[in-house]
Amino acid sequence: MTTAEDTTPATFEDAWHDWHREREQYYGDPLGWVSLTGLYWLTDEFASVADLPGRWRADADAVYVEGLDGTERLQPVEGAPGLLVDAGDRRIEVIRRTGSVALRVHDPESPHLKTYQGIPAYAPNQRWRVPGRFTPHPEPSVVTTGAVVEGLEHHHTAVGVIDFELAGTALRLVAFGRPDGSLHVLFTDATSGVSTYPAARGLGVDEPDADGAVILDFNRASNLPCAFTDYATCPVAPAENRLPVAVEAGEKNPR
């Protein structure tokens, strides 16, 4: 997160470049998001899946694998990071989304990983560090969004709204809560589908101060995994967070 120490041009730019390098390294991990080579949905009947070892099936309670080491039972959690199963140099990630179960395959020899060239981004500029005011909801509420995979849903805990101004326009974003008190927003803007990924970008926001003051540093507007791979199941931005202005800051579309 950007802190008060990052506000002079030199330290601000240095901090951004450090953040950007970490982001590029994260996505370039040999078993990370860019290494994905497939997304396979399971049924309630045992079946072979692509060239993966074993036979797989899923029901409302668990995932069952025949042939790896007897019959193994796995219990992926709805919406959570997947459970990992070793398959030689590859990793099989078992996920549950909107009640259905899928396998994602991470392969260090993925052709996508071999052509990965980092994350294009707008040059950092302090004018995109924008003050805002957070107003909490009386009670958290659930906001349901669609996903980049048709038929899936994501459920987010909305804790309030952030009011701010860009290009002379008063704007508002619905903010989701995190356990540490910080906030997260998913948004689109007039660059979405042009120079940035169309479904959504994410932005972390430090915990508001006692008066609700926050800083929205759009220089750190981030791609979701679905910007890098067709095998992610990311949410789209809620309708309330579709900004009518162009946010020419942060990460661009990598594909």
Disulfide bonds with the S-S distance in Angstrom:
none
